[in-house]
Every structure is written in C-alpha cells, then in structure tokens.
Amino acid sequence: MKEKVLILGLSKSGIAAARLALKKGYDVFITEFKKADEIREELKPLIEEVKVKGAKIECGGHSDDFINNAAFAITSPGIPPKSEIFQKLNSKNVKIISEIEFAYLNTKTPFIAITGTNGKTTTTSLVSHILSKQFSAPVCGNIGVPPCTLAEEKHDFLVCEVSSYQAEMTEKFKAKIACWTNFTPDHIDWHGGLENYFKAKAKLFLPPQEPEFAVLNSRDERLKEFAKECKNVIFFDDENDCGIKNEAIFYRGEKIISLKDCPLVGHHNYQNIMCGIIIAKLLGMKNEDIKERIMSFKAPEHRLEKVRVMNGITFYNDSKATNPEASIVAINSFNNQDVALILGGRDKNTDLTEMCKSINQHIKTVLLIGEAAERFEKNLLKNGFSNIIKEHTLEEAVDKAISLKPDVVLLSPACASFDMFNSYEHRGDVFKKYVLSK
C-alpha cells in the first residue's frame, strides 16, 4: 500500500512537492484553504498536470478525510505555525516538513544554503553566478524556484535561499556550506517572538543539521557570539578570513577584487560579494575565475540596480525598497557624492527618524512624489533637512533631478507603489524605461 503524503497549499512549491512525491510513488493529497476560483490562473495548468497523474485535491478548507492517515505533511512557506491546519495536524501527531526538506531527502545533490534577514536573494544569485564558471549550481528555494523541481536533475550543487519559515520546518536538511548574511528583527509575529526567529535560522548551523562549513558575518554581534556554537566557521567582513583593505576585498591574504571593479555598490553588497568569494574558495575555484564572475554579475532587478551613466550622472533603480529600512541600506551606500534621492509612494506610516538621519549624512537633494510626500516632507524638516522638491510624477522627478546635475540619481522610495503603480516591479520598470529614453 502506498504511503499517504499531505501537501498544504496549491502554491508553486506545493505543486512541485506533489510532482516529486508522485514520482516517488506516494499517494498524494493536496489541501488548499482558498476556494477553487481564488487560485492563481498561472498555477491551473500545473494543478491539472498533478491531478492527471493521480493527486487528489480539495479547495475551500481542510477535511479530516485528507488529513487522516497521512504519514507526513509538506507545508508551503506562507502558512503560519499558528494556523488551524497546523493545530489539526499536531493534534493527530502528523509530522510537518518544508518543501526544502522533502527535496533534500530525495536528492543526492549537495545544498549550499543562504539565509539572513537581508541580502539573501542577491547573495544566492551571486553565488550561483560565480560557481557556474566551474559547476552546475542553479538557484532554488525562497528565490522562487522550488528545489523539488531540481531534485532529480543532475547538478553539482543547489544554491538555496532559505527563509526562516522554511528553516523552521526542517529536521534533517544538512547543507554542505551554510551562510548567514545578518540578523535583524523581522517576521516576529509569524515565529511568535525574536528568539524563535533566531532559533529557526540557527537550526541550519547546529547538530544534527550542521554544515561542513558555516559562513558568518563578523560585524553582526549576535552572529559573532553564535559562531562559538558552530564548527568550521569562516567569517566575512573580517580581517583574517575575508574582508576589505586598501579598497579591495581579500580572502586570507590574497587579493580577489578591487572595490572599483565590483558591479554592486554599498557595504552591504560588498558583504554579499565576500560570501560569494568564501563559498567559491571553499569549493576550490581560482581567484581569477572568481573575479571574472563577480565583474560579470548583474544585480537582481529593482535592488540598487545600476541603470545607466549619462552625462556624468549614474542612475540607480532601488524600487524594491518599499520601507524606510530598505531605503536606508541604499542611502548609506553613497559617501561623498552629490545624490538626488527620489522618495515617496503609498505611505506605510512607519517611523522615519533613522531614514532622515541617513538622508542628512548622505543625500544632497530629496525629490518627493506620491501620497507620502507631505508626511515625508514634515519629518525631513523636523530632522533638519530642507533641500526638498515635490513633483507630481516619477517622470517629473527624474527630469528635475537631471537638471540639478548630481553625481547620482537614486530611486529608493521607502514606500509601497500602489498609489501610482501596479507593483514595485512596475515602478522600477517605468523608471528604467524613462531613464533609458533620455
């Protein structure tokens, strides 16, 4: 008799897990809280495919028929542990694992795991790009590609972005190399507290899941302390292991790349590059190959993405900065330059004090657009910054910024986009298209 597996949610990762489970001979049941007519259109052909292959699917709730006698359940990252379905499964002693865990248990390909509060996506993309010079090492995980889709393919490594949600639901997942970029408060409600959030990520580094090598941030006090519990630690942003000196990044005394040759700007991005260098060196890559791959890397779209240089002005698209914390990272990336910053959009009513401090230190002119303009202006003035221009549209803000002849025009809105655009991607695309049309 086939073993029954229950999959929670008709998400991309849930469908990928179902496809792999069917191949492995499981009796697959998929339970979805949303009603059938609420399922995303692009997922429907994939759902039909697993249905034809034998998966049983229910929408609009979680019935006992689907839950009963399940050997284990595979969850989608968006379902919180406090949810009713988790409580039901726990009451019936059904083990719940993440899709990443299921992929790990069904592949021989070693994983390189990247986790952290910020920088995961850029680091994951960069590591894959560097390694692809010598290895087959595609990206997967929280970056949008379910590892279950790659589990049966032939690769040297799977470079996996692991969110705290996914890490929490692992027990056996064991990476060859695990990298923790940084730790700051986030997802507190989901995990039920800051310590639980930390513990979820820490699992990836401690027995029984400890990796062969742990790559940790030496500038993060919490992670530096945590390193004492880990084995085979290599630090980044560290003078002995991998860090910056003489305007270049060095790995254990060897110069890898000058900062001026890095396609990513800002200290946070130099840290992402250091992570990539360490992982590549641990896997035996040559310095010149690592440098060449870093130089050919293009930043993920809308994340401090260099758009063009025109008449001495460099334009950056950081449309993904939908809150002040994200914009602060971009703002702090520029020192001793004349920067015109375009801010504003749909206000999230978050505290602006720290962002105003960063603006005072790094920005010459702020151009405000969107619904948040008045509150942002009020806060900037209150914090001693007065070089403010208000414009009606993004295009008008770009034109005004160009007329000021700064060194840099930076779109980093610190706001949601929905007052003027469909999404942060749409906002970034409009900015890029307009800048490139000049």
VOGU-3710 file (C-alpha; in Angstrom, 3 decimals, decimal comma):
1> mkekvlilgl> 0,000/0,000/0,000  1,291/3,462/-0,928  2,293/5,847/1,857  -0,018/8,868/2,049  1,534/12,360/1,945  -0,496/15,504/2,604  0,572/18,725/0,871  -0,604/22,014/2,353  -1,384/24,662/-0,228  -1,611/24,865/-4,008
11> sksgiaaarl> 1,436/27,117/-4,204  4,284/26,743/-6,696  6,320/24,887/-4,043  3,330/22,709/-3,069  2,757/21,636/-6,661  6,493/20,938/-7,132  6,455/18,767/-3,993  3,366/16,947/-5,298  5,057/16,259/-8,626  8,140/14,812/-6,896
21> alkkgydvfi> 6,043/12,803/-4,403  4,059/11,242/-7,263  7,302/10,232/-8,998  8,495/8,660/-5,741  5,342/6,549/-5,505  3,439/8,341/-2,724  -0,335/8,631/-2,551  -0,627/12,436/-2,822  -3,383/14,549/-1,235  -3,289/18,352/-1,629
31> tefkkadeir> -5,415/20,514/0,657  -5,965/24,219/-0,046  -7,746/26,745/2,189  -8,669/29,033/-0,734  -11,659/28,282/-2,915  -11,009/26,939/-6,427  -11,925/30,249/-8,104  -9,343/32,083/-5,951  -6,377/30,045/-7,243  -3,897/31,988/-9,371
41> eelkplieev> -4,523/31,496/-13,083  -0,910/30,598/-13,946  -0,966/27,672/-11,487  -4,015/25,970/-13,029  -2,169/24,035/-15,802  0,311/22,732/-13,182  -2,567/21,685/-10,909  -4,219/19,852/-13,804  -0,951/18,037/-14,530  -0,592/16,599/-10,995
51> kvkgakiecg> -4,312/15,782/-10,931  -3,976/13,714/-14,116  -1,031/11,885/-12,524  -3,134/10,879/-9,529  -3,054/13,671/-6,937  -6,296/14,203/-5,003  -7,086/17,890/-4,477  -9,518/19,753/-2,234  -10,130/23,522/-2,071  -12,028/25,693/0,376
61> ghsddfinna> -10,854/24,051/3,605  -9,014/21,124/5,168  -11,139/17,994/5,639  -10,460/15,114/8,029  -10,591/12,720/5,063  -7,500/14,351/3,609  -5,678/14,656/6,947  -6,375/11,204/8,382  -3,671/8,545/7,970  -1,146/10,931/6,412
71> afaitspgip> 2,414/9,672/7,023  3,620/13,303/6,981  2,685/16,725/5,596  4,651/19,122/3,392  3,879/22,787/4,029  4,129/25,926/1,910  6,212/28,745/3,466  3,226/31,117/3,648  1,260/29,024/6,178  1,997/30,184/9,754
81> pkseifqkln> 2,510/27,675/12,597  -0,456/29,188/14,466  -2,835/28,245/11,626  -5,768/25,916/12,163  -4,372/23,248/9,822  -1,095/23,110/11,812  -3,071/22,686/15,034  -5,157/19,894/13,468  -2,063/18,068/12,216  -0,256/18,460/15,542
91> sknvkiisei> -3,278/17,057/17,396  -3,095/13,967/15,130  0,728/13,713/15,524  1,326/14,239/11,798  4,879/15,467/11,195  5,082/18,698/9,114  8,135/19,388/6,949  9,063/22,100/4,442  9,295/21,546/0,705  13,062/22,182/1,014
101> efaylntktp> 13,336/19,289/3,491  11,398/16,984/1,150  13,696/17,904/-1,758  16,788/17,262/0,406  15,510/13,814/1,383  15,008/12,926/-2,277  18,189/14,134/-3,955  21,885/13,307/-3,895  22,870/16,866/-4,909  24,575/18,813/-2,076
111> fiaitgtngk> 22,986/22,099/-0,993  24,581/25,479/-0,395  22,165/27,293/1,935  21,915/31,084/2,149  19,858/32,628/4,939  19,653/36,006/6,699  17,254/38,901/7,231  18,570/40,953/4,287  20,721/40,203/1,260  19,641/36,577/0,741
121> ttttslvshi> 18,401/36,945/-2,815  21,388/38,920/-4,091  23,843/36,562/-2,369  22,060/33,443/-3,659  22,046/34,795/-7,224  25,696/35,877/-6,992  26,910/32,552/-5,549  25,164/30,641/-8,349  26,643/33,011/-10,945  30,205/32,628/-9,600
131> lskqfsapvc> 30,003/28,841/-9,274  28,536/28,428/-12,763  32,020/29,109/-14,186  33,048/25,652/-12,974  29,932/23,850/-11,731  26,255/23,295/-12,438  24,795/25,195/-9,487  21,286/26,592/-10,114  19,402/28,779/-7,629  16,353/27,497/-5,775
141> gnigvppctl> 14,343/27,912/-2,583  12,809/31,160/-1,395  14,141/32,890/-4,530  11,218/31,401/-6,488  12,421/28,020/-7,834  11,188/25,103/-5,668  14,118/22,710/-5,023  11,743/19,790/-5,633  11,760/20,757/-9,331  15,554/20,221/-9,417
151> aeekhdflvc> 15,835/17,239/-7,056  16,073/14,576/-9,765  18,181/16,588/-12,203  21,966/16,229/-12,378  23,731/19,186/-10,751  26,913/19,686/-8,727  25,187/21,912/-6,147  21,820/23,518/-5,424  22,255/27,117/-4,213  19,227/27,522/-1,977
161> evssyqaemt> 17,821/30,691/-0,435  16,287/29,535/2,859  13,782/31,729/4,695  13,197/31,407/8,418  9,777/29,877/7,602  11,411/27,134/5,558  14,255/26,564/8,047  11,829/26,097/10,937  10,211/23,120/9,200  13,451/21,174/8,683
171> ekfkakiacw> 14,948/18,410/10,816  17,376/16,556/8,545  18,260/19,186/5,929  22,052/19,482/6,047  23,874/21,874/3,736  27,448/21,395/2,564  28,004/25,125/3,171  25,562/27,366/5,034  25,825/31,165/5,004  24,051/33,569/7,383
181> tnftpdhidw> 24,222/37,123/5,995  22,873/39,062/9,010  20,244/39,024/11,745  17,781/41,831/12,460  14,208/41,724/13,820  11,697/40,501/11,212  8,751/38,080/10,927  8,310/38,259/14,714  4,545/37,601/14,631  4,940/34,553/12,388
191> hgglenyfka> 7,518/32,940/14,676  5,981/34,158/17,950  8,991/36,170/19,134  12,512/37,275/18,223  14,209/34,270/19,857  12,075/31,832/17,899  13,003/33,684/14,699  16,694/33,330/15,572  16,343/29,657/16,524  14,607/28,864/13,215
201> kaklflppqe> 17,637/30,058/11,248  20,152/28,696/13,765  18,900/25,134/13,134  20,738/25,152/9,799  24,081/25,552/11,621  23,753/23,281/14,670  23,706/19,483/15,175  22,148/17,397/13,755  21,911/19,744/10,745  25,326/21,412/10,959
211> pefavlnsrd> 27,003/22,018/7,579  30,590/21,187/6,653  31,326/24,937/6,725  29,495/27,888/8,310  29,951/31,326/6,706  29,021/34,063/9,196  29,045/37,872/9,467  31,790/39,073/11,826  30,185/42,556/12,050  26,939/41,142/13,428
221> erlkefakec> 27,370/40,856/17,198  24,686/38,222/17,584  26,214/36,031/14,869  29,764/36,516/16,169  28,614/35,178/19,533  26,647/32,385/17,859  29,782/31,327/15,931  31,141/29,828/19,178  28,460/27,122/18,849  29,318/26,302/15,216
231> knviffdden> 32,101/24,265/13,630  34,372/25,222/10,708  33,384/28,909/10,736  34,703/31,295/8,094  33,879/34,948/8,763  33,173/37,593/6,169  33,879/41,283/6,800  36,805/40,030/8,847  40,473/40,979/8,528  41,731/37,404/8,901
241> dcgikneaif> 39,244/35,461/6,753  37,597/37,685/4,130  37,400/41,452/4,356  38,254/44,845/2,880  41,636/46,563/2,966  43,250/49,080/0,606  39,974/49,458/-1,334  39,893/45,763/-2,269  38,400/42,507/-0,986  40,927/39,963/0,295
251> yrgekiislk> 40,500/36,282/1,164  43,070/35,060/3,717  45,729/37,463/2,487  45,017/37,043/-1,246  43,546/39,983/-3,147  40,449/38,883/-5,049  38,912/42,079/-6,484  39,176/45,878/-6,174  36,049/47,626/-4,916  36,040/49,789/-8,066
261> dcplvghhny> 35,615/46,618/-10,156  32,581/45,396/-8,180  29,280/45,797/-10,062  27,372/46,093/-6,766  27,739/49,232/-4,642  27,471/49,771/-0,889  28,992/47,949/2,068  26,057/45,527/2,338  26,756/44,446/-1,238  30,479/44,093/-0,562
271> qnimcgiiia> 29,446/41,703/2,216  27,330/39,731/-0,276  30,370/39,529/-2,577  32,537/38,305/0,328  30,047/35,479/0,948  30,344/34,501/-2,701  34,142/34,595/-2,583  34,326/32,395/0,532  31,963/29,770/-0,889  33,825/29,699/-4,222
281> kllgmknedi> 37,201/29,363/-2,463  35,882/26,533/-0,250  34,899/24,721/-3,436  38,344/25,195/-4,964  37,788/27,943/-7,528  40,678/30,077/-8,799  40,932/33,754/-7,842  40,907/34,992/-11,451  37,754/32,975/-12,218  36,018/34,329/-9,114
291> kerimsfkap> 36,931/37,917/-10,055  35,727/37,475/-13,639  32,362/36,091/-12,481  31,847/38,872/-9,926  32,548/41,508/-12,583  30,031/39,953/-14,988  27,258/39,732/-12,380  24,173/41,898/-12,780  22,257/42,863/-9,648  18,738/41,435/-9,306
301> ehrlekvrvm> 16,246/43,860/-10,792  14,981/46,732/-8,629  17,590/46,187/-5,869  20,059/49,077/-6,144  20,269/48,191/-9,824  22,588/50,363/-11,909  20,550/51,534/-14,906  22,976/53,729/-16,846  25,556/56,526/-16,741  24,545/59,635/-18,708
311> ngitfyndsk> 26,444/62,941/-18,830  28,317/62,014/-15,661  25,128/61,067/-13,747  24,713/57,443/-12,565  21,114/56,243/-12,209  20,128/53,526/-9,713  16,787/51,704/-9,512  16,055/50,547/-5,947  12,283/50,291/-6,384  12,141/47,186/-4,145
321> atnpeasiva> 12,845/49,491/-1,184  9,224/49,597/-0,035  10,022/50,593/3,568  12,434/53,046/5,245  14,773/50,268/6,479  15,378/49,098/2,908  15,961/52,665/1,695  18,457/53,309/4,496  20,638/50,469/3,128  20,665/52,138/-0,304
331> insfnnqdva> 21,158/55,663/1,059  24,123/54,552/3,205  25,777/53,065/0,109  26,811/56,530/-1,110  29,548/58,592/0,525  30,967/61,969/-0,528  28,765/62,134/-3,628  26,074/64,554/-4,733  22,982/62,307/-4,591  19,447/63,228/-5,668
341> lilggrdknt> 17,048/60,802/-3,953  13,518/60,143/-5,240  11,266/59,150/-2,320  7,575/58,519/-1,826  4,582/56,438/-2,807  1,879/54,823/-0,696  2,744/55,542/2,931  3,139/52,627/5,355  3,187/55,112/8,283  6,437/53,672/9,616
351> dltemcksin> 8,882/55,663/11,733  11,083/57,870/9,522  13,615/59,082/12,126  16,502/56,762/11,187  15,967/57,335/7,473  16,020/61,100/7,984  19,353/60,733/9,825  20,813/58,777/6,902  19,493/61,357/4,428  21,186/64,140/6,405
361> qhiktvllig> 24,502/62,289/6,176  24,443/61,057/2,563  21,894/62,935/0,407  22,048/66,433/-1,088  18,525/66,689/-2,568  15,274/64,808/-1,915  12,544/64,737/-4,568  9,162/63,671/-3,156  6,312/62,041/-5,074  3,093/60,193/-4,210
371> eaaerfeknl> 0,731/60,039/-1,263  3,512/60,046/1,342  5,049/63,339/0,158  3,572/65,607/2,842  4,390/63,379/5,824  7,886/62,730/4,479  8,458/66,486/3,993  7,248/67,205/7,531  9,591/64,578/9,007  12,587/65,689/6,950
381> lkngfsniik> 12,111/69,319/8,009  11,679/68,263/11,654  15,002/66,391/11,408  16,864/69,354/9,913  16,801/68,517/6,184  15,305/71,219/3,973  16,611/70,691/0,412  13,278/69,180/-0,701  11,491/69,342/-4,048  7,959/67,995/-4,610
391> ehtleeavdk> 6,882/66,674/-8,021  3,620/65,150/-9,276  5,003/62,202/-11,216  8,046/59,937/-11,257  8,984/61,234/-14,715  8,864/64,863/-13,499  11,055/63,910/-10,538  13,613/62,309/-12,878  13,659/65,398/-15,130  14,121/67,709/-12,157
401> aislkpdvvl> 16,877/65,508/-10,723  18,762/65,540/-14,049  18,546/69,357/-14,174  20,399/69,501/-10,832  23,406/67,680/-12,420  24,145/65,426/-9,402  26,603/62,516/-9,375  23,793/60,041/-8,665  20,021/59,858/-9,158  18,655/57,205/-6,788
411> lspacasfdm> 15,097/55,879/-6,839  14,636/54,297/-3,402  11,056/55,169/-2,444  10,715/53,788/1,142  7,043/53,245/0,258  4,671/50,831/-1,397  3,932/51,590/-5,043  0,176/51,170/-5,227  -0,772/54,864/-5,319  0,764/55,253/-8,792
421> fnsyehrgdv> 1,861/51,777/-9,989  0,736/48,133/-10,020  3,780/46,901/-8,077  7,347/47,829/-7,140  8,434/45,984/-10,325  6,145/48,189/-12,440  7,508/51,320/-10,721  11,105/50,217/-11,337  10,373/49,346/-14,973  8,814/52,783/-15,584
431> fkkyvlsk> 11,871/54,461/-14,021  14,310/52,403/-16,106  12,425/52,900/-19,349  12,223/56,657/-18,821  15,899/56,997/-17,866  16,981/54,884/-20,850  14,827/57,006/-23,200  16,826/60,141/-22,355
//
